[in-house]
Amino acid sequence: MLSETRIIASDGRRRASAAFAVESDGSRQSKAERVYSGLKQAIVSGEFSPEAPIDKNELGARFRVSRLSVTAAVNRLAYERLVVIEPQRGSYVAKIRLSDARQWMLVRRALEMEVAVAAARDLPDESIERLGRNLAYQRTALDAGDVQGFHELDTLLHLQMVEALGWGRVAEALDPVRTHLDRVRRTLLPEPGRMERTFAEHQEIYRAMAARRPDEARDAMGRHLDQVLSHLETFVTRHPGFFEP
């Protein structure tokens, strides 16, 4: 899980650290887990684009692990449909299926609208303030044009709501959905004006929560997630072939 302790100062601005670049938690993870976490982050962040080949020897050297550890990590990502393994072609990053993205968004929208209601109604003031600090970091990332930092703070904001409520089972249900949708959201963020609009949508959600207005928070969250799907459809029209049907 991301946490506020992973928000660090860089070039005078704050941003969330990328797991693929920073392996500080390696001592607490198995070798295969380190490769899995790093490669997954690279795929979700867009560092490894769809259909990019996965060089197991290169990964082994990068993480200083055996080919067996790399293979275990790649197999796990294949099970999660982030990687495709073909006998004659090898391993490569899976393309994003548009039909899957639409279904994932339906699931996420239903759950996160209820999270927004409960957060506005039940979160203690200190948790609301923590969300406000996240927005301040987002503003800094936005002003700096830090797309990756903004994306990670965006992800963290949604995680903070669920974690603060103590809704572990909801978090478990959302985790695989978010993983795939984060690839979509990270693809859309560099589009002109998208970060600014996303930040404005986050502000609307936060204001409703801070004002303790559950219905407004739910509606604001719904509009926010509807915009992701709307921008996805527009992106697909402009970039045919980027996603699978």
PASE-617753 format. One record per residue (C-alpha): z, y, x; residue number from 0; chain. Coordinates in steps of 0.2 Angstrom, whole numbers, plus 5000, padded with zeros to 4 digits. Layout:
BEGIN
ATOM zz yy xx i ch
ATOM Z Y X NUM A
...
//
This chain:
BEGIN
ATOM zz yy xx i ch
ATOM 5000 5000 5000 0 A
ATOM 4997 5018 5005 1 A
ATOM 5012 5029 5006 2 A
ATOM 5016 5047 5010 3 A
ATOM 5022 5042 5028 4 A
ATOM 5003 5038 5032 5 A
ATOM 4998 5056 5029 6 A
ATOM 4997 5063 5046 7 A
ATOM 4992 5080 5054 8 A
ATOM 4974 5080 5062 9 A
ATOM 4965 5096 5068 10 A
ATOM 4978 5107 5059 11 A
ATOM 4976 5098 5043 12 A
ATOM 4984 5083 5034 13 A
ATOM 4974 5067 5029 14 A
ATOM 4978 5049 5026 15 A
ATOM 4975 5038 5041 16 A
ATOM 4961 5025 5040 17 A
ATOM 4966 5007 5043 18 A
ATOM 4950 5002 5052 19 A
ATOM 4954 5016 5065 20 A
ATOM 4973 5014 5066 21 A
ATOM 4980 4997 5069 22 A
ATOM 4998 5002 5071 23 A
ATOM 5004 4989 5059 24 A
ATOM 4996 4975 5069 25 A
ATOM 5013 4968 5075 26 A
ATOM 5018 4964 5057 27 A
ATOM 5002 4956 5052 28 A
ATOM 4993 4940 5056 29 A
ATOM 4977 4941 5066 30 A
ATOM 4967 4936 5051 31 A
ATOM 4976 4949 5041 32 A
ATOM 4972 4963 5053 33 A
ATOM 4954 4959 5053 34 A
ATOM 4954 4957 5034 35 A
ATOM 4963 4974 5031 36 A
ATOM 4952 4983 5044 37 A
ATOM 4936 4976 5038 38 A
ATOM 4940 4979 5019 39 A
ATOM 4944 4997 5023 40 A
ATOM 4928 4999 5032 41 A
ATOM 4918 4992 5017 42 A
ATOM 4927 5002 5004 43 A
ATOM 4926 5019 5014 44 A
ATOM 4908 5016 5017 45 A
ATOM 4909 5015 5035 46 A
ATOM 4900 4998 5033 47 A
ATOM 4886 5001 5020 48 A
ATOM 4879 4988 5007 49 A
ATOM 4869 4974 5016 50 A
ATOM 4876 4979 5033 51 A
ATOM 4877 4963 5044 52 A
ATOM 4894 4958 5050 53 A
ATOM 4895 4953 5068 54 A
ATOM 4909 4941 5070 55 A
ATOM 4908 4942 5089 56 A
ATOM 4909 4961 5088 57 A
ATOM 4924 4961 5076 58 A
ATOM 4933 4948 5087 59 A
ATOM 4931 4960 5102 60 A
ATOM 4937 4975 5092 61 A
ATOM 4952 4967 5085 62 A
ATOM 4955 4956 5101 63 A
ATOM 4956 4940 5090 64 A
ATOM 4947 4923 5090 65 A
ATOM 4932 4919 5080 66 A
ATOM 4942 4908 5069 67 A
ATOM 4953 4923 5063 68 A
ATOM 4937 4933 5060 69 A
ATOM 4930 4919 5050 70 A
ATOM 4946 4918 5039 71 A
ATOM 4945 4936 5035 72 A
ATOM 4927 4936 5031 73 A
ATOM 4929 4921 5019 74 A
ATOM 4943 4930 5010 75 A
ATOM 4932 4945 5008 76 A
ATOM 4918 4934 5002 77 A
ATOM 4930 4927 4989 78 A
ATOM 4934 4945 4983 79 A
ATOM 4915 4948 4982 80 A
ATOM 4915 4962 4995 81 A
ATOM 4905 4951 5008 82 A
ATOM 4891 4939 5005 83 A
ATOM 4889 4923 5016 84 A
ATOM 4872 4915 5017 85 A
ATOM 4868 4900 5028 86 A
ATOM 4852 4906 5036 87 A
ATOM 4856 4925 5035 88 A
ATOM 4874 4925 5040 89 A
ATOM 4887 4937 5033 90 A
ATOM 4884 4954 5026 91 A
ATOM 4892 4968 5015 92 A
ATOM 4889 4965 4997 93 A
ATOM 4879 4977 4987 94 A
ATOM 4888 4985 4972 95 A
ATOM 4884 4978 4955 96 A
ATOM 4881 4991 4942 97 A
ATOM 4886 4980 4928 98 A
ATOM 4902 4975 4936 99 A
ATOM 4906 4993 4940 100 A
ATOM 4905 4998 4922 101 A
ATOM 4916 4984 4917 102 A
ATOM 4929 4988 4930 103 A
ATOM 4929 5005 4924 104 A
ATOM 4933 5000 4906 105 A
ATOM 4948 4990 4913 106 A
ATOM 4954 5004 4924 107 A
ATOM 4952 5017 4910 108 A
ATOM 4963 5007 4898 109 A
ATOM 4977 5004 4910 110 A
ATOM 4977 5021 4919 111 A
ATOM 4978 5031 4902 112 A
ATOM 4993 5021 4898 113 A
ATOM 5000 5025 4915 114 A
ATOM 4997 5043 4913 115 A
ATOM 5007 5043 4896 116 A
ATOM 5022 5034 4904 117 A
ATOM 5022 5045 4919 118 A
ATOM 5022 5061 4909 119 A
ATOM 5036 5054 4898 120 A
ATOM 5047 5045 4910 121 A
ATOM 5044 5050 4928 122 A
ATOM 5059 5059 4936 123 A
ATOM 5056 5077 4942 124 A
ATOM 5056 5071 4961 125 A
ATOM 5041 5059 4957 126 A
ATOM 5032 5073 4948 127 A
ATOM 5035 5084 4963 128 A
ATOM 5028 5071 4975 129 A
ATOM 5012 5071 4965 130 A
ATOM 5011 5090 4967 131 A
ATOM 5013 5088 4986 132 A
ATOM 4998 5076 4986 133 A
ATOM 4988 5089 4977 134 A
ATOM 4992 5101 4990 135 A
ATOM 4986 5089 5003 136 A
ATOM 4970 5087 4993 137 A
ATOM 4967 5105 4993 138 A
ATOM 4969 5106 5012 139 A
ATOM 4957 5091 5014 140 A
ATOM 4945 5099 5001 141 A
ATOM 4945 5116 5011 142 A
ATOM 4942 5106 5027 143 A
ATOM 4927 5096 5020 144 A
ATOM 4937 5080 5024 145 A
ATOM 4928 5068 5013 146 A
ATOM 4937 5053 5019 147 A
ATOM 4954 5061 5019 148 A
ATOM 4952 5067 5001 149 A
ATOM 4946 5050 4996 150 A
ATOM 4962 5042 5003 151 A
ATOM 4973 5055 4995 152 A
ATOM 4964 5053 4978 153 A
ATOM 4968 5034 4980 154 A
ATOM 4986 5037 4984 155 A
ATOM 4988 5049 4969 156 A
ATOM 4984 5035 4957 157 A
ATOM 4995 5023 4966 158 A
ATOM 5010 5034 4966 159 A
ATOM 5010 5035 4948 160 A
ATOM 5011 5016 4945 161 A
ATOM 5023 5014 4960 162 A
ATOM 5035 5028 4953 163 A
ATOM 5035 5019 4936 164 A
ATOM 5040 5003 4945 165 A
ATOM 5025 4994 4936 166 A
ATOM 5022 4980 4948 167 A
ATOM 5012 4969 4937 168 A
ATOM 5001 4983 4932 169 A
ATOM 4998 4987 4950 170 A
ATOM 4993 4969 4953 171 A
ATOM 4980 4970 4939 172 A
ATOM 4973 4987 4945 173 A
ATOM 4972 4982 4964 174 A
ATOM 4956 4972 4963 175 A
ATOM 4948 4983 4951 176 A
ATOM 4952 4999 4961 177 A
ATOM 4945 4990 4977 178 A
ATOM 4928 4989 4970 179 A
ATOM 4928 5005 4961 180 A
ATOM 4934 5014 4977 181 A
ATOM 4917 5009 4984 182 A
ATOM 4909 5018 4970 183 A
ATOM 4920 5033 4971 184 A
ATOM 4918 5035 4990 185 A
ATOM 4899 5034 4987 186 A
ATOM 4900 5048 4975 187 A
ATOM 4912 5060 4983 188 A
ATOM 4899 5068 4996 189 A
ATOM 4888 5073 4981 190 A
ATOM 4887 5092 4980 191 A
ATOM 4902 5098 4970 192 A
ATOM 4910 5081 4966 193 A
ATOM 4926 5084 4977 194 A
ATOM 4929 5101 4969 195 A
ATOM 4927 5093 4951 196 A
ATOM 4938 5078 4955 197 A
ATOM 4952 5090 4962 198 A
ATOM 4951 5100 4946 199 A
ATOM 4952 5085 4936 200 A
ATOM 4968 5079 4946 201 A
ATOM 4975 5096 4943 202 A
ATOM 4973 5094 4924 203 A
ATOM 4982 5077 4924 204 A
ATOM 4996 5084 4935 205 A
ATOM 4999 5099 4924 206 A
ATOM 5000 5089 4908 207 A
ATOM 5013 5077 4917 208 A
ATOM 5023 5091 4924 209 A
ATOM 5023 5099 4906 210 A
ATOM 5029 5082 4899 211 A
ATOM 5014 5081 4887 212 A
ATOM 5010 5062 4886 213 A
ATOM 4995 5064 4875 214 A
ATOM 4987 5078 4885 215 A
ATOM 4990 5067 4901 216 A
ATOM 4982 5052 4893 217 A
ATOM 4967 5063 4887 218 A
ATOM 4965 5071 4904 219 A
ATOM 4965 5054 4913 220 A
ATOM 4952 5047 4901 221 A
ATOM 4941 5062 4905 222 A
ATOM 4943 5060 4923 223 A
ATOM 4938 5042 4923 224 A
ATOM 4924 5045 4911 225 A
ATOM 4917 5058 4924 226 A
ATOM 4917 5045 4937 227 A
ATOM 4906 5033 4926 228 A
ATOM 4895 5048 4921 229 A
ATOM 4892 5053 4939 230 A
ATOM 4888 5035 4944 231 A
ATOM 4874 5034 4931 232 A
ATOM 4867 5050 4937 233 A
ATOM 4868 5044 4955 234 A
ATOM 4859 5028 4950 235 A
ATOM 4845 5038 4942 236 A
ATOM 4842 5048 4958 237 A
ATOM 4845 5033 4970 238 A
ATOM 4836 5018 4962 239 A
ATOM 4839 5002 4972 240 A
ATOM 4856 5007 4979 241 A
ATOM 4866 4997 4967 242 A
ATOM 4861 4980 4960 243 A
ATOM 4858 4980 4941 244 A
//
